[in-house]
Amino acid sequence: MRRCRRCWSRAGRGRDVDERGDVPAWVMLAVMTAGIVAGLWEFAGGELQAMLRDALASVRG
């Protein structure tokens, strides 16, 4: 059993063995981004739509 523990401890050097913290960070990042977009859309929705409309019209020619 000790030998097995030593193998696992050597294999885990240089990186985190428990990587469960990555998923909540990505979830938090996605939720915060959605909140920022919703907030911006609340205040600047009309201007953003006009900018998009103008940009698409300029590409179409």
C-alpha positions in Angstrom: 0.0 0.0 0.0 2.8 2.4 0.8 4.4 1.7 -2.6 1.1 2.5 -4.3 0.8 5.8 -2.4 4.4 6.8 -3.4 3.6 6.1 -7.1 0.5 8.3 -6.9 2.3 11.1 -5.2 5.1 11.0 -7.8 2.6 11.0 -10.6 0.8 14.0 -9.2 3.8 16.3 -8.9 3.7 19.5 -10.8 -0.1 19.5 -11.2 -3.1 19.4 -9.0 -4.5 15.9 -8.4 -7.9 17.3 -7.5 -9.0 19.4 -10.5 -12.7 19.8 -9.5 -12.1 23.5 -8.9 -11.9 24.2 -12.6 -15.5 23.4 -13.4 -17.0 26.0 -10.9 -14.6 28.6 -12.2 -15.9 28.1 -15.8 -19.5 28.1 -14.6 -18.9 31.3 -12.7 -17.2 32.9 -15.7 -20.1 31.9 -18.0 -22.7 33.3 -15.5 -20.8 36.5 -15.0 -20.4 37.0 -18.8 -24.1 36.4 -19.3 -24.9 39.0 -16.6 -22.6 41.6 -18.2 -24.2 41.0 -21.6 -27.7 41.3 -20.1 -26.8 44.5 -18.3 -25.3 46.0 -21.4 -28.2 45.0 -23.5 -30.6 46.6 -21.0 -28.9 50.0 -21.2 -27.5 50.0 -24.8 -29.8 47.6 -26.7 -31.0 50.1 -29.2 -27.6 51.4 -30.0 -26.1 47.9 -30.3 -28.9 46.9 -32.7 -28.3 50.0 -34.8 -24.5 49.3 -34.9 -25.2 45.7 -36.0 -27.7 46.9 -38.6 -25.2 49.5 -40.0 -22.3 47.0 -40.0 -24.4 44.4 -41.9 -25.6 47.0 -44.4 -22.0 48.1 -45.1 -20.9 44.5 -45.7 -23.8 43.8 -48.0 -22.9 46.9 -50.0 
